[in-house]
Amino acid sequence: MIECAEYPCVLVLVHAPWCVHCKSFNPVFERVARAIATSVSTLKVCRMDGDKNDVHGLDIASFPTLFVFPALDKSERGVVKFGGESGWTAAAVLEWAAKATTFAFDAKARTRVAEGLTDIDKKEEEEGGGRDGASTSHSSRRSGSKEEL
């Protein structure tokens, strides 16, 4: 039997340090990362500087870009790119990630993720921090120009 935690899926944020949209999405991504880290053992979260790293076969035309690399599928076809159709909120990203992973979030994990977001929201409100407010546009990888989703 394969232990899910030994073969996690990976959620990757590809960003650029100069990208205004990446900077505005960062608090949302931090919320997503904290909620996943405390609730889902089958998904790891990381970020990659798209200016310094190229990944053969991945379509990274603008920043930010999100991918899920499913566990046990090492092919390029297995990689799932976030389209942002439901928006760039923490809830939308988490819902997409739950569907894109090899090992589905079980009901308990979904509940813990939702509770984790609520706890994070409460803590941020107490600290005076903001909620989801990421831009729905991207910066072009090549020119730094604005590209609407």
Salt bridges, closest charged atoms under 4 A:
GLU30 OE2 - ARG47 NH2 2.34
ASP54 OD1 - ARG141 NH2 2.19
ASP59 OD2 - LYS81 NZ 3.14
GLU95 OE2 - LYS99 NZ 3.78
GLU95 OE1 - ARG110 NH1 3.49
ASP121 OD1 - ARG31 NH2 2.40
ASP121 OD2 - ARG131 NH1 2.76
GLU124 OE2 - ARG34 NH2 2.83
ASP132 OD1 - ARG31 NH1 2.33
GLU148 OE2 - LYS146 NZ 3.84
